[in-house]
Amino acid sequence: MIVVVCPGQGSQTPGFLVPWIAEPRFRDHLDAISDSVGIDLVAHGTTSDADTIRDTAVAQPLIVAAGLLTLAALFETRRDRIGGIAGHSVGELTAAAGAGILSEADAMTLVRERGAAMAEAAAITRTGMSAVIGGDETELLEKLATLDLEPANFNGGGQIVVAGELAGLDNLRENPPSGARVIPLQVAGAFHTRYMAPAVDRLRTVAATLSKHDPALTIWTNRDGSAVESGDAFVDLLVGQVSSPVRWDKTMAAFAAAGVTGVIEVAPAGALVGLAKRGLKGVPTVAVKTPDDLSAAFDLIDGNS
């Protein structure tokens, strides 16, 4: 079974869409998405600098739009050979569109509001995130409690992303748990923690105006890795996920239980196949970073048919 995965914030890099817009079909698609949300995603994906695309209100629509370009190419001829889909954090909106829960236009409307709402929430208090690699999970969680920090992403493979106020993160970096490394992340706030609570009500209001459909493709949630059969329930979960931890470790465990035989990550790809190589050892992966990578993705799909 082939599973498609959709990355979250932090996966974007300056100019990553340059190879995509070199092809007219992708340029036209991205132009249409840009027009629908009133954001120049062509410029942000090609010429904007790292600081500009780090802005949550820009990064999130940009990441979802890139994923939608990739999904259009993958699904054009091989949708019936894909066994399931899931997204990490904001990638859940990409996945919702891929599964048919939301239309592309509604997914982009929701991600535009999500990015803006989370940016506003992040501006209230100076916060950030750090990746903790290695060490004992119980020891780490106990230390987080003493520093008033929270686990934000359980990514599997010995990686947990933590979040909170910058002083606490600095303390953790200077005094890490035994056997652990702490790496500050270039993100603009403490996502998936209590600091994002102000964004949740706003998103629920927006989500209530959208048309939801039950998924036409198996889709797993970040909440606990379970497969969700109701479109309404999935959208409710992804809205609530803004202020609660991402359990990507459980999502990968669900892939394994379902018999995954290959993982394809949509653009801007790389992070999730890296986690899969540690959490789903031996399962073939393809990171679709540019259109040139699509042939490898098609080969993986065809080889598993």
Summary of the structure (lengths in Angstrom):
residues: 305
radius of gyration: 18.2
end to end distance: 8.3
largest distance: 53.5
contacts: 1130
relative contact order: 0.18
helix: 53%
strand: 15%
